[in-house]
């Protein structure tokens, strides 16, 4: 559908970028998130832990794990993501425009890799 519209406009997709992160990394990142229901502060139990486990540094409220950050929910979301996204990845790979970027490195490196692809 997009290709048909672009063809009408005499245009094309130059790149499709896939930031590749193993599911285990995504589950670990998302299931480690905690948030403060009072002030909205966010934490991660490994990467950005509060000074006192389970307690917000800013207001002292008990931190919570959102339902959509629970491991089973994340795994279910990833299943749906793969089902919906894999056909697109395959499509753009066949067209020769897919560029994969390693999403396991820090965000600055991911950004630099994308900038390099885009020229």
Residue frames as a rotation matrix with the C-alpha (Angstrom) as fourth column:
UNK 1
0.571 0.821 0.000 0.00
0.821 -0.571 0.000 0.00
0.000 0.000 -1.000 0.00
UNK 2
0.528 -0.469 -0.708 2.75
0.053 -0.814 0.578 2.46
-0.848 -0.343 -0.404 0.94
UNK 3
-0.537 -0.779 0.323 4.82
0.348 0.144 0.926 1.37
-0.769 0.610 0.194 -2.06
UNK 4
-0.107 0.591 0.799 1.87
0.994 0.040 0.103 1.98
0.029 0.805 -0.592 -4.38
UNK 5
0.850 0.435 -0.296 1.35
0.472 -0.879 0.063 5.49
-0.233 -0.193 -0.953 -3.01
UNK 6
0.180 -0.873 -0.454 5.05
-0.032 -0.467 0.884 6.28
-0.983 -0.144 -0.112 -3.25
UNK 7
-0.534 -0.327 0.780 5.12
0.701 0.345 0.625 5.02
-0.473 0.880 0.045 -6.84
UNK 8
0.449 0.782 0.432 2.24
0.891 -0.428 -0.151 7.37
0.067 0.453 -0.889 -7.69
UNK 9
0.922 -0.126 -0.365 4.34
0.012 -0.935 0.354 10.21
-0.386 -0.331 -0.861 -6.26
UNK 10
0.698 -0.715 -0.044 7.42
0.072 0.132 -0.989 9.00
0.713 0.687 0.144 -8.14
UNK 11
0.155 -0.606 0.781 9.16
-0.944 -0.323 -0.064 8.41
0.291 -0.727 -0.622 -4.81
UNK 12
0.391 -0.053 -0.919 10.60
0.052 0.998 -0.036 5.43
0.919 -0.034 0.393 -2.95
UNK 13
0.968 -0.144 0.205 11.85
-0.209 -0.007 0.978 4.29
-0.139 -0.990 -0.037 0.43
UNK 14
0.335 -0.927 -0.170 15.61
-0.629 -0.086 -0.773 4.58
0.702 0.365 -0.612 0.66
UNK 15
-0.774 -0.615 -0.153 16.03
-0.247 0.515 -0.820 2.91
0.583 -0.597 -0.551 4.04
UNK 16
0.632 0.775 0.007 14.06
-0.284 0.223 0.933 0.92
0.721 -0.591 0.361 6.56
UNK 17
-0.437 -0.845 0.308 15.83
-0.566 -0.008 -0.825 0.81
0.700 -0.534 -0.474 9.91
UNK 18
0.669 0.543 -0.508 15.40
0.030 0.662 0.748 -2.04
0.743 -0.516 0.427 12.36
UNK 19
-0.125 -0.659 0.742 16.87
-0.891 -0.255 -0.376 -1.49
0.437 -0.708 -0.555 15.82
UNK 20
0.299 0.173 -0.938 17.63
-0.117 0.983 0.144 -5.07
0.947 0.067 0.314 16.80
UNK 21
-0.384 -0.327 0.863 17.47
-0.899 -0.081 -0.430 -6.00
0.211 -0.941 -0.263 20.48
UNK 22
-0.743 0.103 -0.661 17.16
0.085 0.995 0.059 -9.60
0.664 -0.013 -0.748 21.71
UNK 23
0.265 0.964 0.036 13.89
-0.012 -0.034 0.999 -10.31
0.964 -0.265 0.002 23.51
UNK 24
0.266 -0.206 -0.942 15.74
0.898 0.408 0.165 -11.22
0.350 -0.890 0.293 26.72
UNK 25
-0.794 -0.607 -0.031 17.24
0.589 -0.756 -0.285 -7.72
0.150 -0.245 0.958 26.84
UNK 26
-0.505 0.687 0.522 13.86
-0.246 -0.694 0.676 -6.09
0.827 0.213 0.520 26.30
UNK 27
0.473 0.681 -0.559 12.24
0.339 0.445 0.829 -8.21
0.813 -0.582 -0.020 29.01
UNK 28
-0.090 -0.606 -0.790 15.06
0.988 0.047 -0.148 -7.36
0.127 -0.794 0.594 31.43
UNK 29
-0.899 -0.268 0.346 14.88
0.275 -0.961 -0.030 -3.64
0.341 0.068 0.938 30.61
UNK 30
-0.316 0.869 0.380 11.13
-0.344 -0.479 0.808 -3.32
0.884 0.124 0.451 30.85
UNK 31
0.492 0.559 -0.667 10.45
0.376 0.555 0.742 -5.64
0.785 -0.616 0.063 33.78
UNK 32
-0.294 -0.690 -0.662 13.07
0.935 -0.064 -0.348 -3.76
0.198 -0.721 0.664 35.81
UNK 33
-0.599 0.097 0.795 11.25
0.058 -0.985 0.164 -0.45
0.799 0.144 0.584 35.53
UNK 34
-0.246 0.549 -0.799 9.62
0.967 0.087 -0.238 1.02
-0.061 -0.831 -0.553 38.61
UNK 35
-0.438 0.148 0.887 7.64
0.258 -0.924 0.281 4.23
0.861 0.352 0.367 38.95
UNK 36
-0.927 0.146 -0.346 6.33
0.292 -0.299 -0.908 6.46
-0.236 -0.943 0.235 41.69
UNK 37
-0.221 0.926 0.305 2.54
0.921 0.095 0.379 6.73
0.322 0.365 -0.874 41.67
UNK 38
0.381 0.370 -0.847 2.74
0.740 -0.672 0.039 10.01
-0.554 -0.642 -0.530 43.61
UNK 39
0.256 -0.360 -0.897 5.25
-0.215 -0.926 0.310 12.16
-0.942 0.114 -0.315 41.75
UNK 40
0.961 0.230 -0.156 5.81
-0.201 0.188 -0.961 10.19
-0.192 0.955 0.227 38.53
UNK 41
0.095 -0.992 -0.081 9.56
-0.946 -0.115 0.303 9.62
-0.310 0.048 -0.949 39.01
UNK 42
0.913 0.180 -0.367 10.92
-0.324 0.867 -0.380 6.58
0.249 0.465 0.849 37.18
UNK 43
0.093 -0.864 0.495 13.63
-0.862 0.179 0.474 4.12
-0.498 -0.471 -0.728 38.16
UNK 44
0.520 -0.017 -0.854 15.17
-0.464 0.834 -0.299 0.85
0.717 0.551 0.426 37.04
UNK 45
0.978 -0.036 0.205 16.17
-0.170 0.432 0.886 -1.74
-0.120 -0.901 0.416 39.61
UNK 46
0.448 -0.870 0.206 19.58
0.844 0.488 0.224 -2.22
-0.295 0.074 0.953 37.93
UNK 47
-0.119 -0.557 0.822 20.36
0.878 -0.446 -0.174 0.87
0.464 0.701 0.542 35.84
UNK 48
-0.492 0.036 0.870 18.75
-0.223 -0.971 -0.086 3.70
0.842 -0.236 0.485 37.84
UNK 49
-0.138 0.468 -0.873 17.94
0.773 0.602 0.201 2.30
0.620 -0.647 -0.444 41.28
UNK 50
0.678 0.352 0.645 16.48
-0.153 -0.791 0.593 4.44
0.719 -0.500 -0.482 44.05
UNK 51
-0.276 -0.817 0.506 18.73
-0.712 -0.179 -0.679 5.09
0.645 -0.548 -0.533 47.05
UNK 52
-0.612 0.195 0.766 16.46
-0.562 0.574 -0.596 2.90
-0.556 -0.795 -0.242 49.17
UNK 53
-0.982 0.187 -0.035 14.99
0.109 0.703 0.703 -0.15
0.156 0.686 -0.710 47.45
UNK 54
-0.384 0.923 -0.017 11.32
0.870 0.368 0.329 0.32
0.310 0.111 -0.944 46.64
UNK 55
0.307 0.457 -0.835 11.13
0.739 -0.667 -0.093 3.92
-0.600 -0.589 -0.542 47.86
UNK 56
0.633 0.005 0.774 11.00
0.627 -0.589 -0.509 7.06
0.454 0.808 -0.376 45.71
UNK 57
-0.397 -0.876 -0.274 14.01
0.911 -0.340 -0.232 9.34
0.110 -0.342 0.933 46.23
UNK 58
-0.705 0.083 0.705 11.92
0.170 -0.944 0.282 12.44
0.689 0.319 0.651 45.52
UNK 59
-0.134 0.775 0.617 8.81
-0.693 -0.519 0.501 12.00
0.708 -0.360 0.607 47.65
UNK 60
-0.740 -0.289 0.607 9.26
-0.664 0.455 -0.593 8.84
-0.105 -0.842 -0.529 49.71
UNK 61
0.367 0.930 0.039 6.28
-0.890 0.363 -0.276 6.98
-0.271 0.066 0.960 48.24
UNK 62
-0.024 -0.290 0.957 6.42
-0.055 0.956 0.289 3.24
-0.998 -0.045 -0.039 47.58
UNK 63
-0.545 -0.243 -0.803 7.51
-0.791 -0.169 0.588 2.44
-0.279 0.955 -0.100 44.04
UNK 64
0.346 0.723 0.598 5.34
-0.280 0.688 -0.669 0.22
-0.895 0.064 0.441 41.85
UNK 65
-0.872 -0.445 0.206 5.79
0.040 0.355 0.934 -1.91
-0.488 0.822 -0.292 38.78
UNK 66
-0.236 0.811 -0.535 3.21
-0.896 -0.395 -0.204 -1.02
-0.377 0.432 0.820 36.16
UNK 67
0.422 0.500 0.756 1.12
-0.197 0.865 -0.462 -3.90
-0.885 0.046 0.463 34.86
UNK 68
0.992 0.003 -0.127 2.48
-0.127 0.132 -0.983 -3.42
0.014 0.991 0.132 31.33
UNK 69
0.168 -0.986 0.000 6.06
-0.892 -0.152 -0.426 -3.78
0.420 0.072 -0.905 32.66
UNK 70
0.311 -0.018 0.950 5.44
-0.637 0.738 0.223 -7.18
-0.705 -0.675 0.218 34.23
UNK 71
-0.618 -0.781 0.095 7.45
-0.458 0.456 0.763 -9.98
-0.639 0.428 -0.639 32.62
UNK 72
-0.430 0.500 0.751 4.53
0.618 0.770 -0.159 -11.98
-0.658 0.395 -0.640 31.24
UNK 73
0.652 0.681 -0.334 2.92
0.266 -0.618 -0.739 -8.86
-0.710 0.393 -0.584 29.77
UNK 74
0.124 -0.707 -0.696 6.20
-0.736 -0.536 0.413 -7.85
-0.665 0.461 -0.587 28.12
UNK 75
-0.765 -0.420 0.488 6.61
-0.066 0.805 0.589 -11.35
-0.641 0.419 -0.644 26.66
UNK 76
0.040 0.867 0.496 3.06
0.742 0.307 -0.596 -11.26
-0.669 0.392 -0.631 25.27
UNK 77
0.696 0.173 -0.697 3.65
-0.184 -0.895 -0.406 -7.81
-0.694 0.411 -0.591 23.76
UNK 78
-0.320 -0.897 -0.305 6.86
-0.670 -0.013 0.742 -9.05
-0.670 0.442 -0.597 22.15
UNK 79
-0.542 0.206 0.815 5.02
0.456 0.887 0.078 -12.03
-0.706 0.414 -0.574 20.65
UNK 80
0.576 0.814 0.067 2.49
0.563 -0.336 -0.755 -9.68
-0.592 0.473 -0.652 19.03
UNK 81
0.434 -0.506 -0.746 5.27
-0.534 -0.811 0.240 -7.33
-0.726 0.294 -0.622 17.94
UNK 82
-0.631 -0.750 0.200 7.15
-0.310 0.480 0.821 -10.13
-0.711 0.456 -0.535 16.17
UNK 83
-0.217 0.642 0.736 4.00
0.727 0.609 -0.317 -11.45
-0.651 0.466 -0.599 14.50
UNK 84
0.775 0.613 -0.152 3.19
0.397 -0.660 -0.638 -8.00
-0.491 0.434 -0.755 13.14
UNK 85
0.547 -0.625 -0.557 6.71
-0.569 -0.766 0.300 -6.79
-0.614 0.153 -0.774 12.40
UNK 86
-0.222 -0.729 0.648 8.48
0.047 0.655 0.754 -9.81
-0.974 0.198 -0.111 10.91
UNK 87
0.368 0.371 0.853 6.56
0.846 0.248 -0.472 -9.58
-0.387 0.895 -0.223 7.61
UNK 88
0.994 -0.031 -0.105 7.67
-0.063 -0.947 -0.315 -5.93
-0.090 0.320 -0.943 7.29
UNK 89
0.235 -0.969 0.080 11.28
-0.542 -0.062 0.838 -6.82
-0.807 -0.241 -0.540 8.08
UNK 90
-0.138 -0.240 0.961 11.17
0.507 0.817 0.276 -9.60
-0.851 0.525 0.009 5.47
UNK 91
0.739 0.522 0.426 9.57
0.634 -0.323 -0.702 -7.26
-0.229 0.789 -0.570 2.91
UNK 92
0.896 -0.402 -0.187 12.17
-0.421 -0.905 -0.069 -4.51
-0.142 0.140 -0.980 3.28
UNK 93
0.034 -0.897 0.442 15.01
-0.313 0.410 0.857 -7.03
-0.949 -0.167 -0.266 3.43
UNK 94
0.126 0.101 0.987 13.87
0.760 0.630 -0.161 -8.49
-0.638 0.770 0.002 0.07
UNK 95
0.930 0.252 0.267 13.75
0.365 -0.720 -0.590 -4.96
0.044 0.646 -0.762 -1.37
UNK 96
0.117 -0.990 0.074 17.35
0.879 0.068 -0.471 -4.45
0.461 0.120 0.879 -0.23
UNK 97
0.045 -0.060 0.997 16.62
-0.072 -0.996 -0.056 -1.37
0.996 -0.069 -0.049 1.89
UNK 98
0.924 0.343 -0.170 16.62
0.118 0.167 0.979 -2.87
0.364 -0.924 0.114 5.39
UNK 99
-0.155 -0.948 0.277 19.39
-0.249 -0.234 -0.940 -1.64
0.956 -0.215 -0.200 7.67
UNK 100
0.662 0.322 -0.677 19.81
0.501 0.482 0.719 -3.39
0.557 -0.815 0.158 11.02
UNK 101
-0.001 -0.608 0.794 21.21
-0.512 -0.682 -0.522 -1.46
0.859 -0.407 -0.311 13.96
UNK 102
-0.379 -0.231 -0.896 22.51
0.566 0.708 -0.422 -3.11
0.732 -0.667 -0.138 17.13
UNK 103
0.301 0.621 0.724 20.19
-0.252 -0.680 0.688 -1.92
0.920 -0.389 -0.048 19.87
UNK 104
0.696 -0.076 -0.714 22.16
0.626 0.550 0.553 -3.56
0.351 -0.832 0.431 22.68
UNK 105
-0.462 -0.886 0.022 24.69
0.801 -0.428 -0.418 -0.74
0.380 -0.176 0.908 22.79
UNK 106
-0.443 0.307 -0.843 24.10
0.572 -0.627 -0.529 2.59
-0.690 -0.716 0.102 24.54
UNK 107
0.514 0.855 0.071 21.64
0.614 -0.309 -0.726 5.06
-0.599 0.417 -0.684 23.04
UNK 108
0.374 -0.451 -0.810 24.36
-0.502 -0.833 0.232 7.40
-0.780 0.320 -0.538 21.75
UNK 109
-0.721 -0.667 0.187 25.87
-0.251 0.503 0.827 4.55
-0.646 0.549 -0.530 19.70
UNK 110
-0.195 0.750 0.632 22.45
0.796 0.498 -0.345 3.58
-0.573 0.435 -0.694 18.34
UNK 111
0.699 0.453 -0.553 21.83
0.147 -0.848 -0.509 7.20
-0.699 0.275 -0.660 17.34
UNK 112
-0.072 -0.829 -0.555 25.27
-0.636 -0.390 0.665 7.45
-0.768 0.401 -0.499 15.68
UNK 113
-0.740 -0.176 0.649 24.64
0.255 0.819 0.513 4.25
-0.622 0.545 -0.561 13.71
UNK 114
0.254 0.913 0.320 21.29
0.799 -0.011 -0.601 5.57
-0.545 0.408 -0.732 12.47
UNK 115
0.609 -0.107 -0.786 22.80
-0.269 -0.960 -0.077 8.93
-0.746 0.258 -0.613 11.51
UNK 116
-0.500 -0.865 -0.046 25.53
-0.409 0.188 0.893 7.10
-0.764 0.465 -0.448 9.59
UNK 117
-0.453 0.422 0.785 22.93
0.702 0.711 0.022 5.07
-0.549 0.562 -0.619 7.67
UNK 118
0.591 0.804 -0.060 20.93
0.631 -0.507 -0.587 8.17
-0.503 0.310 -0.807 6.81
UNK 119
-0.072 -0.740 0.669 24.08
0.956 -0.243 -0.165 9.95
0.284 0.628 0.725 5.68
